[in-house]
Amino acid sequence: MNPVATSRVFSIDAYRGFTMLAMISGGMGLGKLLKDPNWGWLADQFTHREWVGCTFWDLIQPSFMFLVGVSMPVAFGLRMDRGESWAVQLQHAFKRAFLLILLGVLLDSMSKPEPIVQFIRVLQQIALGYIVAFFTLTLSWKKQLSVAVGCLLLHTALHLLFGYYKGEGYDPWERDKNIGYILDSHLSHFFTSLGYPTVFPNSTGGYATLNALSASATIIFGCMIGRMFREHWEVKVQIKTLVLAGLAGLALGWGLSFPIPMVKKIWTASFGLFAAGWTCLIFAFFHSLTEGLGKKAWANPFMIAGMNSIFLYMSAGILTGQFRNLLMPFTSHALTGLGNWGPVLLALLVICCHWSLAYWLYRRKIFFKV
């Protein structure tokens, strides 16, 4: 638990809180409206694409990772101002990565007979990318961009070379047959042969540990944006930069999606660029209203959630089911009467439960960090 930092950027916390509350909603309970002729389009945006494509729901993890990167130059800049050496900062980075992995393993292992050790959950992917991004913090933005592009190129090359090795006509991006999945399969077989079948078990959702390579680029893109706050650029310039970067990301990601399909589950280069574009534009929206126009009151609930994002992430994994069970006896009749909209109301009530805990912590100036 730490006291609130004095140099926080309101819009960062607000966007982070928006992302966390969206994640907690579990798709806003819109699943039963997918085939509704009037609201199916909205429900579709709250589901993951099965493989190729991108929805709003697919942007939650990139937003979280991007904001981790945005915060890094400010956070480590403050440490440098306090006189911390690079070695001490590196130690802090590894400590934070370890704790993120530990929290992810705890969530993966809940209600399981044995610990599950994987690196495909958001927290573990952030941990791996966090270390990569740390080594770019002292570089110029051009060198940071080169590293980010290098991560995307290397990720792409590995898939293409593996596809070429498998033979003509083989799709290097095919689900459960790409190099990311194969590498995890080999790791799984290795640990199973040692008597540890729950270490690196194969993903059933198409995700892969190798995603951390290209996802690192998302965090580095965030670091590049975060330099604006560390260097105290004018707010108008910050907003303009976010918009231009967002449009560039969308254009590059969409253009690249023709040779390289846009697949969030293996974080292809086209998806990484496209998602980074959207994160910049969404951030520009929050930053324009809160910092540019000074309209912060509407975003206060998001800011409160964003200041305890790690707590809310753990709360979502541990308490969501309990909150649903607690609410059902008092809401079942109302939910039934609302038909397909009943789950939406339940999702909103669950969000309120989680947010109430974050608000209680906020009022007492308790902020959980790793």
C-alpha positions as CSV (number, residue, x, y, z in Angstrom):
1,M,0.0,0.0,0.0
2,N,1.4,3.4,-1.0
3,P,0.2,7.0,-0.5
4,V,-1.1,8.6,-3.7
5,A,1.6,10.0,-5.9
6,T,1.8,13.7,-6.4
7,S,2.5,13.7,-10.1
8,R,-0.3,11.6,-11.4
9,V,-1.9,12.5,-14.7
10,F,-5.7,12.5,-14.3
11,S,-6.5,11.3,-17.8
12,I,-4.2,8.3,-17.4
13,D,-6.0,7.1,-14.3
14,A,-9.4,7.8,-15.9
15,Y,-8.6,5.8,-19.1
16,R,-7.1,3.0,-16.9
17,G,-10.2,3.0,-14.7
18,F,-12.5,2.9,-17.8
19,T,-10.6,-0.1,-19.1
20,M,-10.8,-1.9,-15.8
21,L,-14.5,-1.4,-15.3
22,A,-15.1,-2.5,-18.9
23,M,-13.1,-5.7,-18.2
24,I,-15.0,-6.3,-14.9
25,S,-18.3,-6.1,-16.8
26,G,-17.7,-9.4,-18.4
27,G,-19.1,-8.2,-21.7
28,M,-21.7,-6.1,-20.1
29,G,-24.0,-9.1,-20.0
30,L,-24.9,-8.5,-23.7
31,G,-24.4,-12.1,-24.8
32,K,-28.1,-12.8,-25.2
33,L,-28.5,-9.8,-27.5
34,L,-26.0,-11.0,-30.1
35,K,-28.9,-12.1,-32.4
36,D,-31.1,-9.1,-31.7
37,P,-31.8,-7.2,-34.9
38,N,-31.5,-3.8,-33.1
39,W,-28.8,-4.4,-30.5
40,G,-26.7,-7.2,-32.0
41,W,-24.1,-4.8,-33.3
42,L,-23.5,-3.5,-29.8
43,A,-23.4,-6.9,-28.2
44,D,-20.9,-8.0,-30.9
45,Q,-18.5,-5.3,-29.8
46,F,-18.4,-6.8,-26.3
47,T,-17.2,-10.2,-27.5
48,H,-13.7,-11.3,-28.6
49,R,-13.3,-12.1,-32.3
50,E,-13.0,-15.9,-32.6
51,W,-9.8,-15.4,-34.6
52,V,-9.4,-12.7,-37.3
53,G,-10.7,-9.2,-36.6
54,C,-10.9,-6.7,-33.9
55,T,-13.8,-5.5,-31.6
56,F,-13.9,-3.0,-28.7
57,W,-13.6,-6.0,-26.3
58,D,-10.3,-6.9,-28.0
59,L,-8.9,-3.5,-27.1
60,I,-9.1,-4.0,-23.4
61,Q,-5.8,-5.8,-23.0
62,P,-3.9,-3.5,-25.4
63,S,-5.3,-0.5,-23.5
64,F,-4.1,-1.9,-20.2
65,M,-0.6,-2.7,-21.6
66,F,-0.4,0.6,-23.4
67,L,-1.1,2.6,-20.2
68,V,1.5,0.6,-18.3
69,G,4.0,1.9,-20.8
70,V,2.6,5.5,-20.6
71,S,3.2,5.5,-16.8
72,M,6.8,4.1,-17.0
73,P,8.7,7.3,-18.1
74,V,7.0,9.3,-15.3
75,A,7.4,6.7,-12.6
76,F,11.0,5.9,-13.4
77,G,11.7,9.5,-14.0
78,L,10.7,10.3,-10.4
79,R,12.9,7.6,-9.2
80,M,15.8,9.0,-11.1
81,D,15.0,12.5,-9.7
82,R,15.3,11.0,-6.2
83,G,18.8,9.8,-7.1
84,E,18.1,6.1,-7.7
85,S,20.7,4.4,-9.8
86,W,19.9,2.5,-13.0
87,A,20.8,-0.7,-11.2
88,V,18.3,0.0,-8.4
89,Q,15.6,0.8,-10.9
90,L,16.3,-2.4,-12.8
91,Q,15.9,-4.3,-9.5
92,H,12.5,-2.6,-9.0
93,A,11.5,-3.5,-12.6
94,F,12.3,-7.2,-12.1
95,K,10.6,-7.2,-8.7
96,R,7.4,-5.7,-10.2
97,A,7.5,-8.2,-13.0
98,F,7.9,-11.1,-10.6
99,L,4.9,-9.9,-8.5
100,L,2.7,-9.5,-11.6
101,I,3.6,-13.1,-12.6
102,L,2.9,-14.3,-9.1
103,L,-0.6,-12.6,-9.1
104,G,-1.3,-14.0,-12.5
105,V,-0.4,-17.6,-11.4
106,L,-2.6,-17.2,-8.3
107,L,-5.6,-16.3,-10.4
108,D,-4.9,-19.0,-12.9
109,S,-4.6,-21.6,-10.1
110,M,-7.8,-20.6,-8.2
111,S,-10.0,-23.7,-7.5
112,K,-7.5,-25.9,-9.2
113,P,-6.0,-29.0,-7.5
114,E,-2.4,-27.9,-8.5
115,P,-0.8,-24.5,-9.4
116,I,-1.1,-23.5,-13.0
117,V,2.0,-21.8,-14.4
118,Q,1.3,-20.0,-17.7
119,F,2.4,-16.8,-19.3
120,I,-0.6,-16.0,-21.5
121,R,-2.7,-14.0,-19.0
122,V,-2.6,-10.2,-19.1
123,L,-0.5,-9.9,-16.0
124,Q,2.1,-12.3,-17.1
125,Q,2.3,-10.8,-20.6
126,I,2.6,-7.3,-19.0
127,A,5.4,-8.6,-16.8
128,L,7.5,-9.9,-19.7
129,G,6.9,-6.8,-21.8
130,Y,7.6,-4.6,-18.8
131,I,11.2,-5.8,-18.7
132,V,11.7,-5.3,-22.4
133,A,10.2,-1.8,-22.2
134,F,12.4,-0.9,-19.2
135,F,15.6,-1.3,-21.3
136,T,14.2,1.3,-23.8
137,L,13.5,4.1,-21.2
138,T,16.8,5.8,-21.6
139,L,16.7,5.7,-25.4
140,S,15.6,8.4,-27.8
141,W,12.1,8.1,-29.2
142,K,13.5,7.1,-32.6
143,K,15.4,4.2,-31.0
144,Q,12.4,3.2,-28.9
145,L,10.4,3.1,-32.1
146,S,13.1,1.0,-33.7
147,V,12.9,-1.5,-30.8
148,A,9.1,-1.7,-31.0
149,V,9.1,-2.2,-34.7
150,G,11.9,-4.8,-34.3
151,C,9.7,-6.7,-31.8
152,L,6.9,-6.8,-34.4
153,L,9.2,-7.8,-37.2
154,L,10.8,-10.6,-35.2
155,H,7.4,-11.9,-34.1
156,T,6.2,-11.8,-37.7
157,A,9.4,-13.4,-39.0
158,L,9.2,-16.3,-36.6
159,H,5.7,-17.1,-37.8
160,L,6.5,-16.8,-41.4
161,L,9.7,-18.9,-41.2
162,F,7.9,-21.6,-39.3
163,G,5.1,-21.6,-41.9
164,Y,7.8,-21.9,-44.7
165,Y,9.4,-24.7,-42.9
166,K,6.1,-26.6,-42.6
167,G,5.7,-26.5,-46.3
168,E,4.0,-24.7,-49.2
169,G,0.5,-23.7,-48.6
170,Y,0.8,-23.8,-44.9
171,D,-0.9,-20.9,-43.1
172,P,1.6,-19.5,-40.5
173,W,-1.3,-17.8,-38.6
174,E,-3.5,-20.8,-38.3
175,R,-5.0,-21.4,-34.8
176,D,-3.3,-24.1,-32.7
177,K,-0.8,-24.7,-35.5
178,N,1.3,-21.6,-35.4
179,I,4.8,-21.3,-33.9
180,G,3.5,-19.8,-30.7
181,Y,1.2,-22.7,-30.0
182,I,3.9,-25.3,-31.1
183,L,6.5,-23.7,-28.7
184,D,4.0,-23.9,-25.8
185,S,3.2,-27.5,-26.7
186,H,6.9,-28.4,-26.6
187,L,7.3,-26.7,-23.2
188,S,4.2,-28.5,-21.9
189,H,5.5,-31.9,-23.0
190,F,8.8,-31.1,-21.4
191,F,7.4,-30.3,-18.0
192,T,4.9,-33.1,-18.2
193,S,7.8,-35.5,-18.8
194,L,9.3,-34.2,-15.6
195,G,6.0,-34.8,-13.7
196,Y,4.7,-31.2,-13.8
197,P,1.7,-31.4,-16.1
198,T,0.3,-28.0,-14.9
199,V,3.4,-26.1,-15.9
200,F,2.9,-24.5,-19.3
201,P,-0.3,-26.4,-20.2
202,N,-1.5,-25.8,-23.7
203,S,-3.9,-22.9,-24.1
204,T,-7.4,-23.8,-25.1
205,G,-8.2,-20.3,-26.4
206,G,-5.5,-20.0,-29.0
207,Y,-3.3,-17.7,-27.0
208,A,0.5,-18.1,-26.8
209,T,3.4,-17.1,-24.6
210,L,5.2,-15.8,-27.7
211,N,2.6,-13.0,-27.8
212,A,4.7,-11.2,-25.2
213,L,7.3,-10.4,-28.0
214,S,4.9,-8.4,-30.1
215,A,2.9,-7.1,-27.1
216,S,6.1,-5.6,-25.8
217,A,5.8,-3.2,-28.7
218,T,2.5,-2.0,-27.3
219,I,4.1,-1.2,-24.0
220,I,7.0,0.6,-25.7
221,F,4.5,2.6,-27.8
222,G,3.0,3.7,-24.5
223,C,6.5,4.6,-23.2
224,M,6.9,6.9,-26.2
225,I,3.7,8.6,-25.4
226,G,4.6,8.8,-21.7
227,R,7.6,10.9,-22.6
228,M,5.3,13.8,-23.2
229,F,4.2,13.9,-19.6
230,R,7.8,13.4,-18.3
231,E,9.0,16.3,-20.5
232,H,5.9,18.5,-19.7
233,W,4.8,19.1,-23.3
234,E,1.9,21.6,-23.7
235,V,-1.5,19.9,-23.4
236,K,-2.5,20.9,-27.0
237,V,0.6,19.4,-28.4
238,Q,0.0,16.2,-26.3
239,I,-3.5,15.9,-27.7
240,K,-2.4,16.5,-31.3
241,T,0.4,13.9,-30.9
242,L,-2.1,11.3,-29.6
243,V,-4.5,11.9,-32.5
244,L,-1.8,11.8,-35.2
245,A,-0.3,8.7,-33.6
246,G,-3.7,7.1,-33.4
247,L,-4.6,7.7,-37.0
248,A,-1.2,6.5,-38.1
249,G,-1.6,3.3,-36.1
250,L,-5.0,2.6,-37.5
251,A,-3.8,3.2,-41.1
252,L,-0.7,1.1,-40.7
253,G,-2.5,-1.7,-38.9
254,W,-5.3,-1.8,-41.4
255,G,-2.9,-1.8,-44.4
256,L,-0.8,-4.5,-42.9
257,S,-3.8,-6.7,-42.2
258,F,-4.0,-7.7,-45.9
259,P,-0.7,-9.7,-45.8
260,I,-0.8,-10.4,-42.0
261,P,-4.3,-11.1,-40.6
262,M,-5.4,-9.1,-37.6
263,V,-5.5,-11.7,-34.8
264,K,-5.5,-10.5,-31.2
265,K,-5.1,-14.0,-29.7
266,I,-1.6,-14.3,-31.2
267,W,-1.0,-10.5,-31.3
268,T,0.0,-10.2,-34.9
269,A,1.8,-7.1,-36.0
270,S,-1.3,-5.7,-37.8
271,F,-3.3,-6.2,-34.6
272,G,-0.6,-4.6,-32.5
273,L,-0.5,-1.4,-34.7
274,F,-4.3,-1.2,-35.2
275,A,-4.9,-1.6,-31.4
276,A,-2.2,0.9,-30.6
277,G,-4.0,3.4,-32.9
278,W,-7.3,2.9,-31.1
279,T,-5.7,3.2,-27.7
280,C,-4.1,6.5,-28.7
281,L,-7.4,7.9,-29.9
282,I,-9.3,6.8,-26.8
283,F,-6.6,8.3,-24.7
284,A,-6.8,11.5,-26.7
285,F,-10.6,11.6,-25.9
286,F,-10.0,11.3,-22.2
287,H,-7.0,13.7,-22.3
288,S,-8.9,16.3,-24.3
289,L,-11.9,16.5,-22.0
290,T,-10.1,16.2,-18.6
291,E,-6.8,18.0,-19.2
292,G,-7.5,20.0,-22.3
293,L,-11.0,21.4,-21.4
294,G,-10.6,20.8,-17.6
295,K,-13.9,18.8,-17.5
296,K,-12.9,16.2,-14.9
297,A,-16.0,15.7,-12.8
298,W,-17.6,13.2,-15.3
299,A,-14.5,11.0,-15.2
300,N,-14.0,11.0,-11.4
301,P,-15.6,7.5,-11.1
302,F,-13.1,6.2,-13.7
303,M,-10.2,7.9,-12.1
304,I,-11.1,6.3,-8.7
305,A,-11.1,2.9,-10.3
306,G,-7.9,3.6,-12.2
307,M,-5.9,4.5,-9.1
308,N,-6.5,0.9,-7.8
309,S,-6.3,-1.0,-11.0
310,I,-4.3,-3.9,-9.6
311,F,-6.8,-4.3,-6.8
312,L,-9.7,-4.3,-9.2
313,Y,-8.1,-6.8,-11.5
314,M,-7.7,-9.2,-8.6
315,S,-11.1,-8.4,-7.3
316,A,-12.6,-9.2,-10.7
317,G,-10.9,-12.6,-10.7
318,I,-11.8,-13.5,-7.1
319,L,-15.1,-11.7,-6.1
320,T,-17.2,-11.4,-9.3
321,G,-18.9,-14.8,-8.7
322,Q,-19.5,-14.0,-5.1
323,F,-21.1,-10.6,-6.0
324,R,-23.4,-12.3,-8.5
325,N,-24.5,-14.9,-5.9
326,L,-25.0,-12.1,-3.4
327,L,-27.2,-10.0,-5.7
328,M,-29.3,-12.8,-7.3
329,P,-31.8,-13.3,-4.3
330,F,-32.6,-9.6,-4.4
331,T,-32.7,-9.1,-8.1
332,S,-33.9,-12.3,-9.7
333,H,-37.5,-11.2,-10.2
334,A,-36.4,-7.8,-11.7
335,L,-33.9,-9.5,-13.9
336,T,-36.4,-12.0,-15.2
337,G,-38.8,-9.2,-16.0
338,L,-36.2,-7.5,-18.2
339,G,-35.8,-10.5,-20.4
340,N,-32.5,-10.4,-22.4
341,W,-31.6,-7.1,-20.7
342,G,-31.6,-8.7,-17.3
343,P,-27.9,-9.8,-17.5
344,V,-27.0,-6.2,-18.5
345,L,-28.5,-4.9,-15.2
346,L,-26.7,-7.6,-13.3
347,A,-23.4,-6.7,-14.9
348,L,-23.9,-3.1,-14.0
349,L,-24.7,-4.0,-10.4
350,V,-21.5,-6.2,-10.2
351,I,-19.5,-3.2,-11.5
352,C,-21.0,-1.1,-8.8
353,C,-19.9,-3.6,-6.2
354,H,-16.3,-3.6,-7.4
355,W,-16.2,0.1,-7.8
356,S,-17.6,0.6,-4.2
357,L,-14.6,-1.3,-2.9
358,A,-12.3,0.9,-4.9
359,Y,-14.1,4.0,-3.6
360,W,-13.7,2.8,0.0
361,L,-10.0,2.4,-0.5
362,Y,-9.7,5.7,-2.3
363,R,-11.4,7.6,0.6
364,R,-8.9,6.1,2.9
365,K,-6.0,6.8,0.6
366,I,-5.1,3.1,0.2
367,F,-3.6,2.3,-3.1
368,F,-2.3,-1.2,-4.0
369,K,0.7,-1.5,-6.2
370,V,3.2,-4.1,-7.1
